[in-house]
Amino acid sequence: MEIVTVLPAPDLEQTSYEALLQTNVGPAVAARLEAITHDTIGKYLFTSGSTGMPKGVIQTQRMMCAVIAGQEALRAEEPDPNDPPQGLEWMPWNHISAGNIGFNGNLNAGGTVYLDAGKPIPGMFNETIRNLYEVSPIVFGSAPIAFAMLADAMEKDDRLRASFFAKLKYMGYGGATLSQDISDRLQALAVAETGMRMGFTTMYGATETQGVTVVSWLTDRVGLIGLPLPGLTLKLVPNGQKLEVRVKGATVTPGYLNRPDLTKEAFDEEGFYKLGDAAKFVDESDPNQGLVFDGRVTEDFKLTSGTWVSVGTLRTDVLAAASPLLQDAVIAGQDKAYVGVLAWPNVAAARQISGLPAEAPLGAVRASAKVRAFLKEHIAAHNKAAGGSSGRVGRAILMAEPPSIDGNEITDKGYVNQRATLERRVALVEKLYAAAPDDEVIVI
């Protein structure tokens, strides 16, 4: 059954919202509502699979309410009832960001959500662009890959730029670190359209925790994950070369559905949930400047020299160094002598750099001498400034096949699964480290 207001859909059983409000629910429904407590289970959400097999995470009413309350507690001023939130949302509601924080936040604020059938993947982002001609969001949140595609589109389309920034108050990214280059490009577009820079924020968390930290102040720096939401306790525990993030508080799940074994493993002896991510202070002498995401503890690896490679940091640096050529990348090199990169090209940028006709096949664009020279030159410049071997890239491959959702290479939230991609494309990894590299490998 579909509940509608003024736009009924054909061929579907429907109930008007007005009729729903007039329904006499009776004492049984009222009794059930009264029985709901903070610990009542509201839903189950499955993890995305980016860090292992999906698990059913218990979502209580306490968890969902606490994250919204925490955000409200950080408000510097009361919301304007005549200016409710308005957003365009593609992310699925079976995940925390859209299904709990976004959806419940809009319910709390009386906002409007326009559902976007587009996604930040090749062939589907055009639908998002079409929608942005019609919907001017007040807040726009998405994965970093979507902001890269949006910057590409707006730099070529003044009408799109005008519509996007018409009502926008701030932007938010999540799921991965936004590169400084993409942020700078978006700010340049904001200044060109509005005469001012635009606020950029992010919230860090997991399916098991809701939001944990948030950037609640204006800053030009990307990569921050902010400070803990009110009511949460965060601790940083040494793990190898990094500090692992652990959290306790009202937003944290009581456990996994029918998996007491996994629940026990997920929490430490003090009851803190172990996120498996790393973070560090911007300035240890001034914690108020916030925390910086420092990659996943389990993603980092050692080269044969014994040097640790910080995958999350290096990935962001490489994308920024080779902008606008690269769309995304994964970092290889565990137990190898040097770091290798498997990268997806930004097709529009690659075509422009290649100088080839618009109808030239992607294979020819990837193999273009100009494209290869561009990547080699920019990564070499990055290497020169990188210092030690942990930050230098020895070889790279530009991949033709886009990231596969079915292969678990990219989640439906739009960020890349490093481990799954390296496992699925092991043949390309072997090419990176072949004694005699073939023509597909770009030696830096």
N, C-alpha and C positions, 0 to 999 in steps of 0.2 A: 504494500500500500504506500502511496506517495501523499505526503501532506503538502498542500500548495496554498499560496496566497492569491495572486492575481494572474499567474501565468501557467495554466494547466497544460500538462503534456499529453499528447494524444495516445490512445491505446493503453493507458495505465489506470488501474483503480486508484481513485483519488479521494481525499478528504480535505475540505477547506480548513484552514487554520482557525477561521472564525467559528465554524461548527465544532471544532475540537475544543475550543474554549468554553463552549456552551454545554458541553457534555457533563452530566451529573456523575462524578466519579464514584460516589458511594463510600461507605465507611471502610470497606476492605482496602481500597487504594490509600485512603488517608492513614490507615493503620500501618500499611507497608512503608509509607513515607516517614512516618514517625519512628519506625524501627531502624531507619538508616542512621549509622553512626560514622565517626571518623574512620573506623577500621573496617567498614563494609567494603567489600570488593566492588569496584565500579566497572572494571573491564580487565581483560588480559591483553597485553601487547607482546608480540614476539620480537626478539632482537633481530637485527637485519642480517646477521650471518657474516658480518665483516670481520669478526674476531672468533669465529667458530660456528658450530651448528646453532641454528636459531633456538632460543629458549623462551618459554612462556613466562612472562614477568607479571606478577600480581600487581595491579594498580588499585590502590585504595582511595576512598574519598579524601582521606587525610592528605595523601600525596598530591593529588590533583589540586586541592584547595590551597595547600601550603605554598606551592610554587607561584600561584597567582597572588596570594597574600604577600609573599616576599617581594614580588615585583612592585605591587602597589605601595609597599612600605618605603620604596626608594624614590617615589615620586617627589619632585621638588615643588610641584604645584598641583592643585586640584584639576581633574580633567574637565574640559569644556563640554557640557551636555549637548551643545549645539554643533559640536564638531567631532562626532564619533569616528572611530577608526574605520578605514576602508582599505582592503587589501586584495591582491590577486594572488591566488595560492595554487600551486601545482603539487606540492608535496603530499604524499598519501596520509590519510588519517589513521593508518595502522602503525604510525610512528609517533614518538613523543613530540617532536617539534611542531608538526601540524595538528596532530590529533588531540594533544593535551594542552600544550602551551599556547599555540595559535588559536585553536577552536575554543577552548575554555576561556582564554583571554578575551576573545571577541564576545562570547556570551556575557562575561562580566562587565564589559564596557558598552554593550549594546551596539557593537559594530557590525559591519557588513563584509562578508567574504565572497568574492567572485571566484568560482572554480575554473581553473585554467587546465584545459585538456592538453596543453603543450608540456614539454619536458626539455631540460637542457642537454639534449643529445641530438646528433645530426639528424635532420629530417623532421624533427618535432618542435624545435624552438621557434620556427616560423609561426606556429599557432600562438605562442606566447607573445610574439611581436604583434600579431594581428589583434590580440586582446588588449595590448597596451595602447593601441590607437583609440580604443573605446573606454578603457578604465584607467583613470589616473589615480594610482594608489596614494594613500596618505603615508603608509608604511610599506616598504617592500623588503621582504626577507627571502633569501634563497641560498643555495650552495654556491661556493666560489666559482665553480664551472659555469653557472648561469650568469654571474656577473661578468665573466670574461666574454661570453657570447653577447651579452647585452651591450658591453662597451664597444665591441666590434660593430654591432648594428647601429648604435646611436652616432658613432663617429661618421657614418655614411648617410644618416637620415635625420635631418633637422626636425621633421614633423614628429618622428618617434621621440626624439629628445624632448621636444616641447610638451608632448602629452605625458611622458614619464615624470617630468619634474614639475608639472603644473600644480599639484597639491602636495608633493612629497615633503615630509618632515624629517625622516631619517631612513637609513637602510640598515639591514642586519644580515650577517652571514653566519653560517654554522655548518657543522659536519666535517670541515677541514679548514686549514689556515688560508686566508685570503692573501695573495701576494701583494707586496707594496706597489708593484707596477700597476696592477689592476685597480687598486685603490686610487692611485694618482691619476689614472686615466678617467675614472668616474668623477673624481673631484674636478678635473679640468672641464668635463662636460657640464657638471653642476654650475661651475662659475660662468661658463659660456652662456648657459640658459638663464640662470637666476641672479648672477652677480655675486653669489656667495657659495662657500663650501657647505657640504651636507654632512650631518651627523652620521657616523657609522658605528654600529654596535654589534656585539655578539654575545650569545649565551652558551656556556659550556655545560654539558651534562651527558646523560646516557638514559637508555630505556629504564634502567634499574633505579635511577636517581632523580628523574625529571631534570630541571635546571639546577646546577650546582653553583656556578659563578656567572657574573654578568658584568659587562663594561657599561656602567651607568653614568659615565661622564664623557664629555667631549674630548676626543684625542685624535691626533693625526696618525698615530701608530697602529698598524695592523699586527696581528699575531697575539695580541693580548687576549686573555680569557677573563680578565677582570678580578673581582673579589667575591667572596661567598655571599649568597643571598642571606638576608636576615633570618636567623633561626637555625642556620646550618653551622656545623663545625668541620673544618677541613684540616687535615694533617698531611705533611709531606714526609715520606719515608724513604731513606736511601735504598736504591735498588741498582746495583752495578754503578754506572757512571752518572745516574740520574736520580731525581726525586719523584717517587711514585705518588699519585694523588689518591687519597682516601677520604671518605666523607661519612658523616653521621647526622641524622636529623629527620624532620617530619616528611621530607620529600622522598626519602629512601624506601624502596620496596621491602616488604617483610620476607620476600623470597621468590623462588620459582615454582610454577605449578607442577605438583607431583614429583618434584626433584629435590628432596631434602639433602641429597648428597652434594648437588651443585650449589644449593643455598649455603651449606656449611663452608664450602670452599671459597665462596664469594666474599665472606666477611672475615676480618681478622679477630684476634683474641679480645679486642676492646669494642667489638661491634661495629667497626667502620667498614663500609663497603669499599672493595678494592677495584678501582676503575681500570687499572692497567695502563693508564696514561701518565706522562711525566709533565711536570711544570717547574718553573723557577721564577723567582722574584725579578722584576725589572731592576730593582735596587734593594739588596738585602738590608741596607740600613734604613730604608723607607718603604715598608710593606704597603703603604697606602697607594703607591704607584701601580700596584696590581701584579698579577701573575702573567707569565708568558707560557703558551703551550710549547712543550718541548718534545713532542712526538710520542708514539706509543713505545712503552718499554720493550714489548715483544717484537717490534719491527726493527729495532736497531741491531746492528751486527758488527763483527770485527773483521778487519782485513787480515791477511796473513801476517802482517807486521804486528798484529795485536792492537791496532788502533781502532777505537770505536767510531762508527759512522752513525750520526744522528739523522735518520731517514727523513723525518718530518721537516726538519730545518733545511736539509740539503735540497729536498724536492722543491720547496718554495723558492729557494735561492736560484735554482736552475731555471725554473719557469720564468722568474723575473729577468734573469740574465738573457734569456733567449726570446723575450717578448718582442713582437707579438706572434712569433712563429709557433710556439708550443701551446697546445691546449691543456695537456696534462702529462704526467710521467710517473714511472715507478723506478725505484732505485735498486740496483743489483750490486753484488760484490761480496757476499758472505764467503769468508775463507778464500778470497781472491786477492791478487796483488794490488788491484785498483778498483775504483767505483765505475760501474757502467750504468747507462740510462736507456730505458726503453720509453720512447715518447710518442704521443699522438700529436700530429701537426694540426694547427688551426688551418683548416683547408682554405678559407678565404685569404688569410695572410700569406700562406704558402704560394697560392696562385699569384698574388701580387708580387711577391719577392722573386718568383721564378721568371716573370715576364712573358710566360707562355700564354697562348690564346685561351679564352674562357672555356672553350670546349675541349681543351687538352685533358686527357685522362689523369686521374689522381696519381697513378703509378709514374707517369712522366713528370708530374709536378714534384713528387717525393724525390725522384732521382735527379732532378735538375741540379746542375752544377752551382747555380746561384743559391739555391736553397741549402745545399750541403755546405757551401762556403759560408753562408750566413750563420748557420748553426755552429760550425767549427770556430769561426772568428769570435762569436759571442761567448761560447763556452770557454774558449781559451782565455778570454779576458776575465771571466769569472775565476778560472783556475789561478790566474796570476795574483788575484786579490785574496784567494781562499786560504793561503798559508799551507797547512799540512795536508797529508794525503787523504785525510778523512773528508776534506771539502773539495778535492779535485776530481774531475771526471776524466777518465781515460778514453772511453769509447761510447758511442751512442748509435741507436737505430731509430729511424722514423718508421712507425708502424702504419700499415695500411688498414688492417681490420680494426674498427672502432671497439671500444670496451663492450664486453658482452654481459647483459643482465642475466641471461640464462646461465652463463659460465661463472656467475657470482663475481665478475671483475668490477662491476659497478653496482652499487646498491640503488634501490628505488628512491633513495634520497639524493642521489646524484654524486656520490663521492667514490673514489677508486679504492678497491680492496687490494692493497699491495701484495699480500701473501698469495691470494688466489690468482692474481695476474701473473706473477712470477712462476707459479706452478703450472698454469695453463699454457704459458708461452715459454716453456723450458727450452724449446729448440732455438728460440731467439736469444735466450740467455747464453746458450752454448756458443752461438755465433759471436756474441760480444767478447768471449774469452778464447776463441779459436787462435791457435798459434799463427795461422795464416788467414786473417779475416777476409771475407769475400767483399764484393762491391757494395753490399747493403750496409756494411758497418762503416761508420764515420769515425776515423781515428783522430782524436783531438791533438 
